[in-house]
């Protein structure tokens, strides 16, 4: 038993000495290639076995012949192990280089394509993660391009919509200044109308900028949906009468919601104004509010005739106005973008879908507890 313990101790001491030297070598070579590290690990394993064997052979006083045989066997094993380790290291290093080259496409705005035949499950897993990240980045780029295009359209449309009333204001003011206006009162009323329209446009731009900057501050209070819808209908009634459109309150459940009443009144007002302006005379705009499994759903249904299916995803985009003429009464295309921003700030969602004879805008809000 004592001999066995002595052999085990000597073998451990020899292997430990080789292991310490290998750890030092790995630390010194930590910035070198993976091939070098794998080769050092293999060399440490073989050297530890050789050192332990030699220590035991020396303690047991093996004959020179037996010691030569043992050393030869260990040497052959060392050679095979080192060659195998170098081959494995070169394969892993090659796979790593291919993965690095494929990952460079991120910086060039391209997509990641995983190299074929990755060496090892870890590199294959990393390749899958990079592919998933590439897909997410591509989606972000698409959204960024769409947003940039929307901004360019908005600038162009705002420029157009501002140029028209400004030209009219200039002509009216010059006519008044020169004393050639046939009806000065009418000119002043027209000037007031145009100024009011531009003031609304500037207000919409300011509201949208607050939403995009994340500085929209909400002051939620508990309010009944019935009261919220009633106030919105009363505010839109004059415009509906002017356009010859009927406003109808369908099913309106008296359910409570926790919202900023001022901002949500703006949401309903924008939806109603949008619906009234796009509904022909003698048409109907219907408002409903009811609770379902997802929360409280407020809907505004118009008689615009429907929206092309390919345009539905863009309805709430900033500056989008579809095929309607770019005239001041059509607005600057900001109302629905403001609607979505305010609703999302309330942790809700805004959607639109076609129905018979028109389309229905739905706002889903979390129900009050």
ChimeraX attribute file (.defattr): number of C-alpha atoms within 10 A of each C-alpha:
attribute: neighborCount
match mode: 1-to-1
recipient: residues
	/A:1	6
	/A:2	7
	/A:3	9
	/A:4	9
	/A:5	10
	/A:6	13
	/A:7	19
	/A:8	14
	/A:9	15
	/A:10	21
	/A:11	21
	/A:12	19
	/A:13	16
	/A:14	21
	/A:15	23
	/A:16	17
	/A:17	15
	/A:18	22
	/A:19	18
	/A:20	13
	/A:21	15
	/A:22	21
	/A:23	14
	/A:24	12
	/A:25	15
	/A:26	18
	/A:27	11
	/A:28	10
	/A:29	14
	/A:30	12
	/A:31	10
	/A:32	10
	/A:33	12
	/A:34	20
	/A:35	18
	/A:36	18
	/A:37	21
	/A:38	21
	/A:39	20
	/A:40	20
	/A:41	19
	/A:42	22
	/A:43	20
	/A:44	24
	/A:45	18
	/A:46	21
	/A:47	22
	/A:48	24
	/A:49	20
	/A:50	22
	/A:51	21
	/A:52	24
	/A:53	22
	/A:54	19
	/A:55	20
	/A:56	20
	/A:57	19
	/A:58	13
	/A:59	12
	/A:60	11
	/A:61	11
	/A:62	13
	/A:63	10
	/A:64	10
	/A:65	9
	/A:66	12
	/A:67	16
	/A:68	12
	/A:69	11
	/A:70	15
	/A:71	16
	/A:72	12
	/A:73	12
	/A:74	17
	/A:75	15
	/A:76	11
	/A:77	12
	/A:78	20
	/A:79	14
	/A:80	13
	/A:81	18
	/A:82	20
	/A:83	13
	/A:84	15
	/A:85	21
	/A:86	20
	/A:87	15
	/A:88	17
	/A:89	20
	/A:90	17
	/A:91	17
	/A:92	19
	/A:93	16
	/A:94	16
	/A:95	20
	/A:96	18
	/A:97	12
	/A:98	15
	/A:99	22
	/A:100	13
	/A:101	13
	/A:102	19
	/A:103	20
	/A:104	13
	/A:105	14
	/A:106	15
	/A:107	8
	/A:108	8
	/A:109	12
	/A:110	14
	/A:111	20
	/A:112	23
	/A:113	15
	/A:114	19
	/A:115	15
	/A:116	10
	/A:117	9
	/A:118	20
	/A:119	16
	/A:120	11
	/A:121	9
	/A:122	10
	/A:123	16
	/A:124	18
	/A:125	12
	/A:126	14
	/A:127	22
	/A:128	15
	/A:129	13
	/A:130	20
	/A:131	18
	/A:132	13
	/A:133	15
	/A:134	20
	/A:135	14
	/A:136	13
	/A:137	17
	/A:138	17
	/A:139	12
	/A:140	12
	/A:141	13
	/A:142	12
	/A:143	12
	/A:144	12
	/A:145	12
	/A:146	14
	/A:147	14
	/A:148	12
	/A:149	14
	/A:150	17
	/A:151	16
	/A:152	13
	/A:153	16
	/A:154	20
	/A:155	14
	/A:156	12
	/A:157	20
	/A:158	21
	/A:159	12
	/A:160	15
	/A:161	21
	/A:162	17
	/A:163	12
	/A:164	13
	/A:165	19
	/A:166	15
	/A:167	11
	/A:168	14
	/A:169	20
	/A:170	12
	/A:171	13
	/A:172	20
	/A:173	17
	/A:174	13
	/A:175	15
	/A:176	17
	/A:177	10
	/A:178	9
	/A:179	10
	/A:180	11
	/A:181	15
	/A:182	10
	/A:183	9
	/A:184	15
	/A:185	11
	/A:186	12
	/A:187	18
	/A:188	15
	/A:189	11
	/A:190	16
	/A:191	19
	/A:192	13
	/A:193	14
	/A:194	19
	/A:195	15
	/A:196	12
	/A:197	18
	/A:198	17
	/A:199	12
	/A:200	14
	/A:201	21
	/A:202	14
	/A:203	12
	/A:204	18
	/A:205	17
	/A:206	11
	/A:207	19
	/A:208	21
	/A:209	14
	/A:210	15
	/A:211	19
	/A:212	11
	/A:213	9
	/A:214	11
	/A:215	10
	/A:216	16
	/A:217	11
	/A:218	14
	/A:219	11
	/A:220	15
	/A:221	13
	/A:222	13
	/A:223	17
	/A:224	17
	/A:225	25
	/A:226	18
	/A:227	15
	/A:228	19
	/A:229	21
	/A:230	13
	/A:231	14
	/A:232	20
	/A:233	21
	/A:234	11
	/A:235	16
	/A:236	18
	/A:237	17
	/A:238	11
	/A:239	14
	/A:240	24
	/A:241	14
	/A:242	10
	/A:243	17
	/A:244	16
	/A:245	23
	/A:246	17
	/A:247	20
	/A:248	14
	/A:249	16
	/A:250	13
	/A:251	12
	/A:252	19
	/A:253	16
	/A:254	15
	/A:255	16
	/A:256	20
	/A:257	21
	/A:258	18
	/A:259	24
	/A:260	17
	/A:261	20
	/A:262	12
	/A:263	20
	/A:264	19
	/A:265	18
	/A:266	16
	/A:267	21
	/A:268	24
	/A:269	21
	/A:270	20
	/A:271	25
	/A:272	28
	/A:273	18
	/A:274	19
	/A:275	25
	/A:276	29
	/A:277	19
	/A:278	20
	/A:279	24
	/A:280	16
	/A:281	16
	/A:282	13
	/A:283	19
	/A:284	21
	/A:285	24
	/A:286	20
	/A:287	26
	/A:288	19
	/A:289	24
	/A:290	18
	/A:291	19
	/A:292	10
	/A:293	7
	/A:294	11
	/A:295	16
	/A:296	23
	/A:297	24
	/A:298	21
	/A:299	24
	/A:300	23
	/A:301	27
	/A:302	31
	/A:303	24
	/A:304	22
	/A:305	15
	/A:306	16
	/A:307	17
	/A:308	11
	/A:309	10
	/A:310	8
	/A:311	13
	/A:312	16
	/A:313	12
	/A:314	16
	/A:315	18
	/A:316	22
	/A:317	20
	/A:318	22
	/A:319	25
	/A:320	22
	/A:321	21
	/A:322	14
	/A:323	9
	/A:324	9
	/A:325	10
	/A:326	16
	/A:327	12
	/A:328	17
	/A:329	10
	/A:330	14
	/A:331	20
	/A:332	25
	/A:333	24
	/A:334	22
	/A:335	27
	/A:336	22
	/A:337	22
	/A:338	26
	/A:339	24
	/A:340	21
	/A:341	24
	/A:342	24
	/A:343	20
	/A:344	16
	/A:345	16
	/A:346	19
	/A:347	11
	/A:348	18
	/A:349	18
	/A:350	21
	/A:351	15
	/A:352	18
	/A:353	15
	/A:354	18
	/A:355	14
	/A:356	12
	/A:357	13
	/A:358	19
	/A:359	20
	/A:360	23
	/A:361	20
	/A:362	21
	/A:363	24
	/A:364	23
	/A:365	22
	/A:366	18
	/A:367	17
	/A:368	15
	/A:369	7
